[in-house]
Amino acid sequence: MASLLDENLQYYFTQLNEAEKKSVLLMLKTFLAGRSNTADHISIEQYNKEIEEALEQAEAGNYITQEEMEKQAAKW
């Protein structure tokens, strides 16, 4: 048996025109795609290691400035 919420969603969804349905469907897909998956999580140790490596790269001069990044992005 469908919940009241499910029934309301179905009722209102059927009231939409095709363009509105496509828009709502895209929104729902975006919501679901944005969910965090526990498989994507890393340990605090891995996180700290990646931060350390990034700091070492910056200290070694292996970085680009914001201005350089904007120039590169403008080329795309």
N, CA, C and O atoms as a Tripos MOL2 file, in Angstrom:
@<TRIPOS>MOLECULE
protein
  304   303    76     0     0
PROTEIN
NO_CHARGES

@<TRIPOS>ATOM
      1 N           0.8360   -1.1670    0.0000 N.3       1 MET1
      2 CA          0.0000    0.0000    0.0000 C.3       1 MET1
      3 C           0.8950    1.2500    0.0000 C.2       1 MET1
      4 O           1.8040    1.3660    0.8220 O.2       1 MET1
      5 N           0.6370    2.1560   -0.9010 N.am      2 ALA2
      6 CA          1.4320    3.3720   -1.0270 C.3       2 ALA2
      7 C           1.1450    4.3180    0.1310 C.2       2 ALA2
      8 O           0.0200    4.4060    0.6220 O.2       2 ALA2
      9 N           2.1820    5.0150    0.5510 N.am      3 SER3
     10 CA          1.9980    5.9850    1.6290 C.3       3 SER3
     11 C           1.2860    7.2260    1.0860 C.2       3 SER3
     12 O           1.1830    7.4250   -0.1250 O.2       3 SER3
     13 N           0.8070    8.0380    1.9940 N.am      4 LEU4
     14 CA          0.1340    9.2700    1.6110 C.3       4 LEU4
     15 C           1.0950   10.1620    0.8160 C.2       4 LEU4
     16 O           0.6960   10.8060   -0.1540 O.2       4 LEU4
     17 N           2.3300   10.1900    1.2280 N.am      5 LEU5
     18 CA          3.3270   10.9840    0.5140 C.3       5 LEU5
     19 C           3.4980   10.4810   -0.9200 C.2       5 LEU5
     20 O           3.5310   11.2780   -1.8580 O.2       5 LEU5
     21 N           3.6070    9.1650   -1.0900 N.am      6 ASP6
     22 CA          3.7310    8.5860   -2.4340 C.3       6 ASP6
     23 C           2.5030    8.9040   -3.2890 C.2       6 ASP6
     24 O           2.6230    9.2210   -4.4720 O.2       6 ASP6
     25 N           1.3460    8.8170   -2.6840 N.am      7 GLU7
     26 CA          0.1090    9.1240   -3.4080 C.3       7 GLU7
     27 C           0.0820   10.5880   -3.8420 C.2       7 GLU7
     28 O          -0.3100   10.8990   -4.9660 O.2       7 GLU7
     29 N           0.4960   11.4800   -2.9550 N.am      8 ASN8
     30 CA          0.5420   12.9010   -3.2990 C.3       8 ASN8
     31 C           1.5490   13.1700   -4.4140 C.2       8 ASN8
     32 O           1.2640   13.9280   -5.3410 O.2       8 ASN8
     33 N           2.7150   12.5560   -4.3270 N.am      9 LEU9
     34 CA          3.7160   12.7350   -5.3810 C.3       9 LEU9
     35 C           3.1630   12.2860   -6.7300 C.2       9 LEU9
     36 O           3.3140   12.9790   -7.7360 O.2       9 LEU9
     37 N           2.5300   11.1320   -6.7380 N.am     10 GLN10
     38 CA          1.9620   10.6180   -7.9830 C.3      10 GLN10
     39 C           0.8650   11.5430   -8.5030 C.2      10 GLN10
     40 O           0.8120   11.8330   -9.6980 O.2      10 GLN10
     41 N          -0.0050   12.0030   -7.6170 N.am     11 TYR11
     42 CA         -1.1000   12.8760   -8.0260 C.3      11 TYR11
     43 C          -0.5680   14.1600   -8.6710 C.2      11 TYR11
     44 O          -0.9850   14.5410   -9.7640 O.2      11 TYR11
     45 N           0.3500   14.8070   -7.9770 N.am     12 TYR12
     46 CA          0.8570   16.0830   -8.4940 C.3      12 TYR12
     47 C           1.7240   15.8950   -9.7330 C.2      12 TYR12
     48 O           1.7030   16.7320  -10.6350 O.2      12 TYR12
     49 N           2.4740   14.8210   -9.7830 N.am     13 PHE13
     50 CA          3.3120   14.5650  -10.9520 C.3      13 PHE13
     51 C           2.4550   14.3960  -12.2030 C.2      13 PHE13
     52 O           2.8290   14.8620  -13.2790 O.2      13 PHE13
     53 N           1.3180   13.7380  -12.0670 N.am     14 THR14
     54 CA          0.4450   13.5260  -13.2250 C.3      14 THR14
     55 C          -0.2130   14.8250  -13.6930 C.2      14 THR14
     56 O          -0.7520   14.8790  -14.7990 O.2      14 THR14
     57 N          -0.1750   15.8580  -12.8730 N.am     15 GLN15
     58 CA         -0.7550   17.1470  -13.2520 C.3      15 GLN15
     59 C           0.1990   18.0040  -14.1000 C.2      15 GLN15
     60 O          -0.2070   19.0160  -14.6720 O.2      15 GLN15
     61 N           1.4510   17.5920  -14.1710 N.am     16 LEU16
     62 CA          2.4580   18.3690  -14.8870 C.3      16 LEU16
     63 C           2.4130   18.1180  -16.3840 C.2      16 LEU16
     64 O           1.9760   17.0600  -16.8370 O.2      16 LEU16
     65 N           2.8720   19.1040  -17.1470 N.am     17 ASN17
     66 CA          3.0020   18.8780  -18.5900 C.3      17 ASN17
     67 C           4.3300   18.1710  -18.8500 C.2      17 ASN17
     68 O           5.1030   17.9550  -17.9180 O.2      17 ASN17
     69 N           4.6020   17.8120  -20.0910 N.am     18 GLU18
     70 CA          5.7960   17.0200  -20.4130 C.3      18 GLU18
     71 C           7.0950   17.7330  -20.0270 C.2      18 GLU18
     72 O           7.9990   17.1100  -19.4700 O.2      18 GLU18
     73 N           7.1920   19.0180  -20.3160 N.am     19 ALA19
     74 CA          8.4060   19.7730  -19.9950 C.3      19 ALA19
     75 C           8.6250   19.8130  -18.4820 C.2      19 ALA19
     76 O           9.7540   19.6760  -18.0100 O.2      19 ALA19
     77 N           7.5470   20.0010  -17.7280 N.am     20 GLU20
     78 CA          7.6530   20.0420  -16.2700 C.3      20 GLU20
     79 C           8.0560   18.6750  -15.7160 C.2      20 GLU20
     80 O           8.8540   18.5810  -14.7840 O.2      20 GLU20
     81 N           7.4930   17.6200  -16.3030 N.am     21 LYS21
     82 CA          7.8640   16.2670  -15.8640 C.3      21 LYS21
     83 C           9.3450   16.0110  -16.0930 C.2      21 LYS21
     84 O          10.0190   15.4490  -15.2300 O.2      21 LYS21
     85 N           9.8550   16.4200  -17.2480 N.am     22 LYS22
     86 CA         11.2790   16.2380  -17.5370 C.3      22 LYS22
     87 C          12.1290   17.0010  -16.5340 C.2      22 LYS22
     88 O          13.1610   16.5040  -16.0830 O.2      22 LYS22
     89 N          11.7010   18.1980  -16.1890 N.am     23 SER23
     90 CA         12.4320   19.0150  -15.2300 C.3      23 SER23
     91 C          12.4480   18.3630  -13.8450 C.2      23 SER23
     92 O          13.4910   18.3060  -13.1940 O.2      23 SER23
     93 N          11.3040   17.8780  -13.4050 N.am     24 VAL24
     94 CA         11.2240   17.2150  -12.1030 C.3      24 VAL24
     95 C          12.0610   15.9350  -12.1090 C.2      24 VAL24
     96 O          12.7500   15.6410  -11.1320 O.2      24 VAL24
     97 N          12.0040   15.1820  -13.1900 N.am     25 LEU25
     98 CA         12.7850   13.9600  -13.2910 C.3      25 LEU25
     99 C          14.2750   14.2560  -13.2070 C.2      25 LEU25
    100 O          15.0110   13.5460  -12.5230 O.2      25 LEU25
    101 N          14.7210   15.2900  -13.8920 N.am     26 LEU26
    102 CA         16.1230   15.6790  -13.8410 C.3      26 LEU26
    103 C          16.5150   16.0940  -12.4250 C.2      26 LEU26
    104 O          17.6030   15.7590  -11.9560 O.2      26 LEU26
    105 N          15.6370   16.8140  -11.7520 N.am     27 MET27
    106 CA         15.9000   17.2250  -10.3740 C.3      27 MET27
    107 C          16.0430   16.0000   -9.4710 C.2      27 MET27
    108 O          16.9550   15.9400   -8.6460 O.2      27 MET27
    109 N          15.1510   15.0320   -9.6240 N.am     28 LEU28
    110 CA         15.2190   13.8220   -8.8030 C.3      28 LEU28
    111 C          16.5020   13.0530   -9.0700 C.2      28 LEU28
    112 O          17.1310   12.5570   -8.1350 O.2      28 LEU28
    113 N          16.8950   12.9480  -10.3290 N.am     29 LYS29
    114 CA         18.1420   12.2640  -10.6760 C.3      29 LYS29
    115 C          19.3350   12.9750  -10.0520 C.2      29 LYS29
    116 O          20.2780   12.3350   -9.5860 O.2      29 LYS29
    117 N          19.2880   14.3060  -10.0460 N.am     30 THR30
    118 CA         20.3650   15.0860   -9.4460 C.3      30 THR30
    119 C          20.4440   14.8360   -7.9500 C.2      30 THR30
    120 O          21.5340   14.6790   -7.4020 O.2      30 THR30
    121 N          19.2980   14.7990   -7.2880 N.am     31 PHE31
    122 CA         19.2730   14.4960   -5.8550 C.3      31 PHE31
    123 C          19.9250   13.1410   -5.5880 C.2      31 PHE31
    124 O          20.7720   13.0180   -4.7040 O.2      31 PHE31
    125 N          19.5310   12.1380   -6.3470 N.am     32 LEU32
    126 CA         20.0390   10.7930   -6.1160 C.3      32 LEU32
    127 C          21.5200   10.6790   -6.4470 C.2      32 LEU32
    128 O          22.2570    9.9730   -5.7590 O.2      32 LEU32
    129 N          21.9570   11.3630   -7.4870 N.am     33 ALA33
    130 CA         23.3720   11.3150   -7.8650 C.3      33 ALA33
    131 C          24.2390   12.0000   -6.8160 C.2      33 ALA33
    132 O          25.4170   11.6710   -6.6720 O.2      33 ALA33
    133 N          23.6650   12.9450   -6.0860 N.am     34 GLY34
    134 CA         24.4180   13.6740   -5.0820 C.3      34 GLY34
    135 C          24.5620   12.9580   -3.7580 C.2      34 GLY34
    136 O          25.2740   13.4250   -2.8690 O.2      34 GLY34
    137 N          23.9040   11.8480   -3.6230 N.am     35 ARG35
    138 CA         23.9970   11.1060   -2.3640 C.3      35 ARG35
    139 C          25.4080   10.5840   -2.1690 C.2      35 ARG35
    140 O          26.0590   10.1300   -3.1100 O.2      35 ARG35
    141 N          25.8560   10.6560   -0.9540 N.am     36 SER36
    142 CA         27.1850   10.1580   -0.6240 C.3      36 SER36
    143 C          27.1230    8.6500   -0.4530 C.2      36 SER36
    144 O          26.2310    8.1150    0.2060 O.2      36 SER36
    145 N          28.0740    7.9920   -1.0510 N.am     37 ASN37
    146 CA         28.1640    6.5420   -0.9480 C.3      37 ASN37
    147 C          29.2710    6.2220    0.0460 C.2      37 ASN37
    148 O          30.3630    6.7830   -0.0430 O.2      37 ASN37
    149 N          29.0040    5.3330    0.9850 N.am     38 THR38
    150 CA         30.0090    5.0060    1.9980 C.3      38 THR38
    151 C          31.2800    4.4500    1.3670 C.2      38 THR38
    152 O          32.3470    4.5330    1.9750 O.2      38 THR38
    153 N          31.1960    3.8900    0.1740 N.am     39 ALA39
    154 CA         32.3820    3.3710   -0.4940 C.3      39 ALA39
    155 C          33.3080    4.5080   -0.9220 C.2      39 ALA39
    156 O          34.4920    4.2820   -1.1740 O.2      39 ALA39
    157 N          32.7730    5.7300   -1.0050 N.am     40 ASP40
    158 CA         33.5650    6.8790   -1.4100 C.3      40 ASP40
    159 C          34.3450    7.4920   -0.2520 C.2      40 ASP40
    160 O          35.2100    8.3370   -0.4790 O.2      40 ASP40
    161 N          34.0650    7.0950    0.9560 N.am     41 HIS41
    162 CA         34.7160    7.6720    2.1220 C.3      41 HIS41
    163 C          36.1350    7.1430    2.2580 C.2      41 HIS41
    164 O          36.4250    5.9940    1.9240 O.2      41 HIS41
    165 N          37.0120    8.0080    2.7560 N.am     42 ILE42
    166 CA         38.3750    7.5750    3.0390 C.3      42 ILE42
    167 C          38.6170    7.7180    4.5310 C.2      42 ILE42
    168 O          37.8850    8.4260    5.2240 O.2      42 ILE42
    169 N          39.6270    7.0560    5.0100 N.am     43 SER43
    170 CA         39.9440    7.1230    6.4310 C.3      43 SER43
    171 C          40.5750    8.4670    6.7500 C.2      43 SER43
    172 O          41.0640    9.1650    5.8620 O.2      43 SER43
    173 N          40.5570    8.8160    8.0110 N.am     44 ILE44
    174 CA         41.1840   10.0560    8.4460 C.3      44 ILE44
    175 C          42.6790   10.0120    8.1660 C.2      44 ILE44
    176 O          43.2910   11.0360    7.8590 O.2      44 ILE44
    177 N          43.2620    8.8280    8.2710 N.am     45 GLU45
    178 CA         44.6870    8.6780    7.9750 C.3      45 GLU45
    179 C          44.9740    8.9820    6.5080 C.2      45 GLU45
    180 O          45.9380    9.6800    6.1930 O.2      45 GLU45
    181 N          44.1420    8.4600    5.6150 N.am     46 GLN46
    182 CA         44.3090    8.7210    4.1840 C.3      46 GLN46
    183 C          44.0890   10.1960    3.8780 C.2      46 GLN46
    184 O          44.8140   10.7870    3.0780 O.2      46 GLN46
    185 N          43.1050   10.7730    4.5060 N.am     47 TYR47
    186 CA         42.8280   12.2010    4.3360 C.3      47 TYR47
    187 C          44.0410   13.0340    4.7360 C.2      47 TYR47
    188 O          44.4790   13.9120    3.9910 O.2      47 TYR47
    189 N          44.5810   12.7460    5.9290 N.am     48 ASN48
    190 CA         45.7460   13.4840    6.4170 C.3      48 ASN48
    191 C          46.9540   13.2840    5.5120 C.2      48 ASN48
    192 O          47.7240   14.2180    5.2910 O.2      48 ASN48
    193 N          47.1270   12.0770    4.9870 N.am     49 LYS49
    194 CA         48.2360   11.7960    4.0710 C.3      49 LYS49
    195 C          48.1000   12.6380    2.8020 C.2      49 LYS49
    196 O          49.0850   13.1990    2.3210 O.2      49 LYS49
    197 N          46.8940   12.7270    2.2620 N.am     50 GLU50
    198 CA         46.6690   13.5070    1.0520 C.3      50 GLU50
    199 C          46.9020   15.0010    1.2920 C.2      50 GLU50
    200 O          47.4200   15.7000    0.4220 O.2      50 GLU50
    201 N          46.5200   15.4800    2.4630 N.am     51 ILE51
    202 CA         46.7750   16.8800    2.8160 C.3      51 ILE51
    203 C          48.2770   17.1260    2.9050 C.2      51 ILE51
    204 O          48.7760   18.1160    2.3710 O.2      51 ILE51
    205 N          49.0000   16.2310    3.5770 N.am     52 GLU52
    206 CA         50.4540   16.3620    3.6940 C.3      52 GLU52
    207 C          51.1120   16.3950    2.3250 C.2      52 GLU52
    208 O          51.9860   17.2230    2.0690 O.2      52 GLU52
    209 N          50.6890   15.4880    1.4410 N.am     53 GLU53
    210 CA         51.2650   15.4350    0.0920 C.3      53 GLU53
    211 C          50.9800   16.7210   -0.6770 C.2      53 GLU53
    212 O          51.8410   17.2150   -1.4050 O.2      53 GLU53
    213 N          49.7830   17.2580   -0.5190 N.am     54 ALA54
    214 CA         49.4320   18.5020   -1.2020 C.3      54 ALA54
    215 C          50.2750   19.6590   -0.6840 C.2      54 ALA54
    216 O          50.7310   20.4940   -1.4650 O.2      54 ALA54
    217 N          50.4820   19.7130    0.6200 N.am     55 LEU55
    218 CA         51.3180   20.7680    1.1940 C.3      55 LEU55
    219 C          52.7530   20.6530    0.7090 C.2      55 LEU55
    220 O          53.3930   21.6610    0.4110 O.2      55 LEU55
    221 N          53.2590   19.4360    0.6290 N.am     56 GLU56
    222 CA         54.6190   19.2220    0.1210 C.3      56 GLU56
    223 C          54.7440   19.6810   -1.3240 C.2      56 GLU56
    224 O          55.7480   20.2850   -1.7020 O.2      56 GLU56
    225 N          53.7310   19.3950   -2.1300 N.am     57 GLN57
    226 CA         53.7450   19.8300   -3.5260 C.3      57 GLN57
    227 C          53.7540   21.3530   -3.6100 C.2      57 GLN57
    228 O          54.4820   21.9280   -4.4200 O.2      57 GLN57
    229 N          52.9570   22.0000   -2.7860 N.am     58 ALA58
    230 CA         52.9050   23.4680   -2.7930 C.3      58 ALA58
    231 C          54.2380   24.0570   -2.3540 C.2      58 ALA58
    232 O          54.7270   25.0150   -2.9540 O.2      58 ALA58
    233 N          54.8280   23.4840   -1.3040 N.am     59 GLU59
    234 CA         56.1160   23.9770   -0.8190 C.3      59 GLU59
    235 C          57.2110   23.7930   -1.8570 C.2      59 GLU59
    236 O          58.1590   24.5760   -1.9050 O.2      59 GLU59
    237 N          57.0870   22.7620   -2.6920 N.am     60 ALA60
    238 CA         58.0750   22.5030   -3.7380 C.3      60 ALA60
    239 C          57.8340   23.3780   -4.9680 C.2      60 ALA60
    240 O          58.5920   23.3220   -5.9360 O.2      60 ALA60
    241 N          56.7780   24.1840   -4.9200 N.am     61 GLY61
    242 CA         56.4850   25.0820   -6.0350 C.3      61 GLY61
    243 C          55.6610   24.4560   -7.1350 C.2      61 GLY61
    244 O          55.5360   25.0330   -8.2160 O.2      61 GLY61
    245 N          55.1040   23.3030   -6.8890 N.am     62 ASN62
    246 CA         54.2810   22.6050   -7.8830 C.3      62 ASN62
    247 C          52.8190   23.0290   -7.7460 C.2      62 ASN62
    248 O          51.9860   22.2820   -7.2330 O.2      62 ASN62
    249 N          52.5310   24.2310   -8.2120 N.am     63 TYR63
    250 CA         51.1760   24.7550   -8.1740 C.3      63 TYR63
    251 C          51.0440   25.8280   -9.2500 C.2      63 TYR63
    252 O          52.0350   26.2520   -9.8450 O.2      63 TYR63
    253 N          49.8130   26.2590   -9.4900 N.am     64 ILE64
    254 CA         49.5740   27.3900  -10.3870 C.3      64 ILE64
    255 C          48.7270   28.4030   -9.6370 C.2      64 ILE64
    256 O          47.9990   28.0560   -8.7060 O.2      64 ILE64
    257 N          48.8290   29.6410  -10.0460 N.am     65 THR65
    258 CA         48.0730   30.6920   -9.3790 C.3      65 THR65
    259 C          46.6220   30.6870   -9.8520 C.2      65 THR65
    260 O          46.2830   30.0470  -10.8480 O.2      65 THR65
    261 N          45.7750   31.4090   -9.1240 N.am     66 GLN66
    262 CA         44.3740   31.5470   -9.5160 C.3      66 GLN66
    263 C          44.2870   32.1610  -10.9100 C.2      66 GLN66
    264 O          43.4910   31.7260  -11.7410 O.2      66 GLN66
    265 N          45.1110   33.1740  -11.1550 N.am     67 GLU67
    266 CA         45.1060   33.8480  -12.4570 C.3      67 GLU67
    267 C          45.4770   32.8640  -13.5790 C.2      67 GLU67
    268 O          44.8530   32.8660  -14.6400 O.2      67 GLU67
    269 N          46.4780   32.0380  -13.3410 N.am     68 GLU68
    270 CA         46.8720   31.0460  -14.3440 C.3      68 GLU68
    271 C          45.7480   30.0390  -14.5910 C.2      68 GLU68
    272 O          45.5060   29.6400  -15.7300 O.2      68 GLU68
    273 N          45.0650   29.6320  -13.5220 N.am     69 MET69
    274 CA         43.9560   28.6840  -13.6440 C.3      69 MET69
    275 C          42.8320   29.2990  -14.4540 C.2      69 MET69
    276 O          42.2340   28.6260  -15.2940 O.2      69 MET69
    277 N          42.5360   30.5640  -14.2170 N.am     70 GLU70
    278 CA         41.4730   31.2260  -14.9630 C.3      70 GLU70
    279 C          41.8270   31.3330  -16.4480 C.2      70 GLU70
    280 O          40.9580   31.1830  -17.3070 O.2      70 GLU70
    281 N          43.0910   31.5890  -16.7450 N.am     71 LYS71
    282 CA         43.5270   31.6520  -18.1410 C.3      71 LYS71
    283 C          43.3540   30.2980  -18.8180 C.2      71 LYS71
    284 O          42.8740   30.2140  -19.9480 O.2      71 LYS71
    285 N          43.7550   29.2230  -18.1040 N.am     72 GLN72
    286 CA         43.5950   27.8760  -18.6670 C.3      72 GLN72
    287 C          42.1200   27.5370  -18.8660 C.2      72 GLN72
    288 O          41.7390   26.9710  -19.8910 O.2      72 GLN72
    289 N          41.3010   27.8840  -17.8900 N.am     73 ALA73
    290 CA         39.8720   27.5720  -17.9830 C.3      73 ALA73
    291 C          39.2160   28.3060  -19.1210 C.2      73 ALA73
    292 O          38.3040   27.7840  -19.7630 O.2      73 ALA73
    293 N          39.6790   29.5320  -19.3820 N.am     74 ALA74
    294 CA         39.1030   30.3280  -20.4760 C.3      74 ALA74
    295 C          39.3760   29.6920  -21.8320 C.2      74 ALA74
    296 O          38.6230   29.9210  -22.7790 O.2      74 ALA74
    297 N          40.4210   28.9100  -21.9430 N.am     75 LYS75
    298 CA         40.7770   28.2570  -23.2040 C.3      75 LYS75
    299 C          39.8490   27.0920  -23.5260 C.2      75 LYS75
    300 O          39.7430   26.6840  -24.6830 O.2      75 LYS75
    301 N          39.1720   26.5510  -22.5020 N.am     76 TRP76
    302 CA         38.3070   25.3990  -22.7220 C.3      76 TRP76
    303 C          37.0340   25.8730  -23.2690 C.2      76 TRP76
    304 O          36.1400   25.0700  -23.5360 O.2      76 TRP76
@<TRIPOS>BOND
     1     1     2 1
     2     2     3 1
     3     3     4 2
     4     3     5 am
     5     5     6 1
     6     6     7 1
     7     7     8 2
     8     7     9 am
     9     9    10 1
    10    10    11 1
    11    11    12 2
    12    11    13 am
    13    13    14 1
    14    14    15 1
    15    15    16 2
    16    15    17 am
    17    17    18 1
    18    18    19 1
    19    19    20 2
    20    19    21 am
    21    21    22 1
    22    22    23 1
    23    23    24 2
    24    23    25 am
    25    25    26 1
    26    26    27 1
    27    27    28 2
    28    27    29 am
    29    29    30 1
    30    30    31 1
    31    31    32 2
    32    31    33 am
    33    33    34 1
    34    34    35 1
    35    35    36 2
    36    35    37 am
    37    37    38 1
    38    38    39 1
    39    39    40 2
    40    39    41 am
    41    41    42 1
    42    42    43 1
    43    43    44 2
    44    43    45 am
    45    45    46 1
    46    46    47 1
    47    47    48 2
    48    47    49 am
    49    49    50 1
    50    50    51 1
    51    51    52 2
    52    51    53 am
    53    53    54 1
    54    54    55 1
    55    55    56 2
    56    55    57 am
    57    57    58 1
    58    58    59 1
    59    59    60 2
    60    59    61 am
    61    61    62 1
    62    62    63 1
    63    63    64 2
    64    63    65 am
    65    65    66 1
    66    66    67 1
    67    67    68 2
    68    67    69 am
    69    69    70 1
    70    70    71 1
    71    71    72 2
    72    71    73 am
    73    73    74 1
    74    74    75 1
    75    75    76 2
    76    75    77 am
    77    77    78 1
    78    78    79 1
    79    79    80 2
    80    79    81 am
    81    81    82 1
    82    82    83 1
    83    83    84 2
    84    83    85 am
    85    85    86 1
    86    86    87 1
    87    87    88 2
    88    87    89 am
    89    89    90 1
    90    90    91 1
    91    91    92 2
    92    91    93 am
    93    93    94 1
    94    94    95 1
    95    95    96 2
    96    95    97 am
    97    97    98 1
    98    98    99 1
    99    99   100 2
   100    99   101 am
   101   101   102 1
   102   102   103 1
   103   103   104 2
   104   103   105 am
   105   105   106 1
   106   106   107 1
   107   107   108 2
   108   107   109 am
   109   109   110 1
   110   110   111 1
   111   111   112 2
   112   111   113 am
   113   113   114 1
   114   114   115 1
   115   115   116 2
   116   115   117 am
   117   117   118 1
   118   118   119 1
   119   119   120 2
   120   119   121 am
   121   121   122 1
   122   122   123 1
   123   123   124 2
   124   123   125 am
   125   125   126 1
   126   126   127 1
   127   127   128 2
   128   127   129 am
   129   129   130 1
   130   130   131 1
   131   131   132 2
   132   131   133 am
   133   133   134 1
   134   134   135 1
   135   135   136 2
   136   135   137 am
   137   137   138 1
   138   138   139 1
   139   139   140 2
   140   139   141 am
   141   141   142 1
   142   142   143 1
   143   143   144 2
   144   143   145 am
   145   145   146 1
   146   146   147 1
   147   147   148 2
   148   147   149 am
   149   149   150 1
   150   150   151 1
   151   151   152 2
   152   151   153 am
   153   153   154 1
   154   154   155 1
   155   155   156 2
   156   155   157 am
   157   157   158 1
   158   158   159 1
   159   159   160 2
   160   159   161 am
   161   161   162 1
   162   162   163 1
   163   163   164 2
   164   163   165 am
   165   165   166 1
   166   166   167 1
   167   167   168 2
   168   167   169 am
   169   169   170 1
   170   170   171 1
   171   171   172 2
   172   171   173 am
   173   173   174 1
   174   174   175 1
   175   175   176 2
   176   175   177 am
   177   177   178 1
   178   178   179 1
   179   179   180 2
   180   179   181 am
   181   181   182 1
   182   182   183 1
   183   183   184 2
   184   183   185 am
   185   185   186 1
   186   186   187 1
   187   187   188 2
   188   187   189 am
   189   189   190 1
   190   190   191 1
   191   191   192 2
   192   191   193 am
   193   193   194 1
   194   194   195 1
   195   195   196 2
   196   195   197 am
   197   197   198 1
   198   198   199 1
   199   199   200 2
   200   199   201 am
   201   201   202 1
   202   202   203 1
   203   203   204 2
   204   203   205 am
   205   205   206 1
   206   206   207 1
   207   207   208 2
   208   207   209 am
   209   209   210 1
   210   210   211 1
   211   211   212 2
   212   211   213 am
   213   213   214 1
   214   214   215 1
   215   215   216 2
   216   215   217 am
   217   217   218 1
   218   218   219 1
   219   219   220 2
   220   219   221 am
   221   221   222 1
   222   222   223 1
   223   223   224 2
   224   223   225 am
   225   225   226 1
   226   226   227 1
   227   227   228 2
   228   227   229 am
   229   229   230 1
   230   230   231 1
   231   231   232 2
   232   231   233 am
   233   233   234 1
   234   234   235 1
   235   235   236 2
   236   235   237 am
   237   237   238 1
   238   238   239 1
   239   239   240 2
   240   239   241 am
   241   241   242 1
   242   242   243 1
   243   243   244 2
   244   243   245 am
   245   245   246 1
   246   246   247 1
   247   247   248 2
   248   247   249 am
   249   249   250 1
   250   250   251 1
   251   251   252 2
   252   251   253 am
   253   253   254 1
   254   254   255 1
   255   255   256 2
   256   255   257 am
   257   257   258 1
   258   258   259 1
   259   259   260 2
   260   259   261 am
   261   261   262 1
   262   262   263 1
   263   263   264 2
   264   263   265 am
   265   265   266 1
   266   266   267 1
   267   267   268 2
   268   267   269 am
   269   269   270 1
   270   270   271 1
   271   271   272 2
   272   271   273 am
   273   273   274 1
   274   274   275 1
   275   275   276 2
   276   275   277 am
   277   277   278 1
   278   278   279 1
   279   279   280 2
   280   279   281 am
   281   281   282 1
   282   282   283 1
   283   283   284 2
   284   283   285 am
   285   285   286 1
   286   286   287 1
   287   287   288 2
   288   287   289 am
   289   289   290 1
   290   290   291 1
   291   291   292 2
   292   291   293 am
   293   293   294 1
   294   294   295 1
   295   295   296 2
   296   295   297 am
   297   297   298 1
   298   298   299 1
   299   299   300 2
   300   299   301 am
   301   301   302 1
   302   302   303 1
   303   303   304 2
@<TRIPOS>SUBSTRUCTURE
     1 MET1         2 RESIDUE 1 A MET
     2 ALA2         6 RESIDUE 1 A ALA
     3 SER3        10 RESIDUE 1 A SER
     4 LEU4        14 RESIDUE 1 A LEU
     5 LEU5        18 RESIDUE 1 A LEU
     6 ASP6        22 RESIDUE 1 A ASP
     7 GLU7        26 RESIDUE 1 A GLU
     8 ASN8        30 RESIDUE 1 A ASN
     9 LEU9        34 RESIDUE 1 A LEU
    10 GLN10       38 RESIDUE 1 A GLN
    11 TYR11       42 RESIDUE 1 A TYR
    12 TYR12       46 RESIDUE 1 A TYR
    13 PHE13       50 RESIDUE 1 A PHE
    14 THR14       54 RESIDUE 1 A THR
    15 GLN15       58 RESIDUE 1 A GLN
    16 LEU16       62 RESIDUE 1 A LEU
    17 ASN17       66 RESIDUE 1 A ASN
    18 GLU18       70 RESIDUE 1 A GLU
    19 ALA19       74 RESIDUE 1 A ALA
    20 GLU20       78 RESIDUE 1 A GLU
    21 LYS21       82 RESIDUE 1 A LYS
    22 LYS22       86 RESIDUE 1 A LYS
    23 SER23       90 RESIDUE 1 A SER
    24 VAL24       94 RESIDUE 1 A VAL
    25 LEU25       98 RESIDUE 1 A LEU
    26 LEU26      102 RESIDUE 1 A LEU
    27 MET27      106 RESIDUE 1 A MET
    28 LEU28      110 RESIDUE 1 A LEU
    29 LYS29      114 RESIDUE 1 A LYS
    30 THR30      118 RESIDUE 1 A THR
    31 PHE31      122 RESIDUE 1 A PHE
    32 LEU32      126 RESIDUE 1 A LEU
    33 ALA33      130 RESIDUE 1 A ALA
    34 GLY34      134 RESIDUE 1 A GLY
    35 ARG35      138 RESIDUE 1 A ARG
    36 SER36      142 RESIDUE 1 A SER
    37 ASN37      146 RESIDUE 1 A ASN
    38 THR38      150 RESIDUE 1 A THR
    39 ALA39      154 RESIDUE 1 A ALA
    40 ASP40      158 RESIDUE 1 A ASP
    41 HIS41      162 RESIDUE 1 A HIS
    42 ILE42      166 RESIDUE 1 A ILE
    43 SER43      170 RESIDUE 1 A SER
    44 ILE44      174 RESIDUE 1 A ILE
    45 GLU45      178 RESIDUE 1 A GLU
    46 GLN46      182 RESIDUE 1 A GLN
    47 TYR47      186 RESIDUE 1 A TYR
    48 ASN48      190 RESIDUE 1 A ASN
    49 LYS49      194 RESIDUE 1 A LYS
    50 GLU50      198 RESIDUE 1 A GLU
    51 ILE51      202 RESIDUE 1 A ILE
    52 GLU52      206 RESIDUE 1 A GLU
    53 GLU53      210 RESIDUE 1 A GLU
    54 ALA54      214 RESIDUE 1 A ALA
    55 LEU55      218 RESIDUE 1 A LEU
    56 GLU56      222 RESIDUE 1 A GLU
    57 GLN57      226 RESIDUE 1 A GLN
    58 ALA58      230 RESIDUE 1 A ALA
    59 GLU59      234 RESIDUE 1 A GLU
    60 ALA60      238 RESIDUE 1 A ALA
    61 GLY61      242 RESIDUE 1 A GLY
    62 ASN62      246 RESIDUE 1 A ASN
    63 TYR63      250 RESIDUE 1 A TYR
    64 ILE64      254 RESIDUE 1 A ILE
    65 THR65      258 RESIDUE 1 A THR
    66 GLN66      262 RESIDUE 1 A GLN
    67 GLU67      266 RESIDUE 1 A GLU
    68 GLU68      270 RESIDUE 1 A GLU
    69 MET69      274 RESIDUE 1 A MET
    70 GLU70      278 RESIDUE 1 A GLU
    71 LYS71      282 RESIDUE 1 A LYS
    72 GLN72      286 RESIDUE 1 A GLN
    73 ALA73      290 RESIDUE 1 A ALA
    74 ALA74      294 RESIDUE 1 A ALA
    75 LYS75      298 RESIDUE 1 A LYS
    76 TRP76      302 RESIDUE 1 A TRP
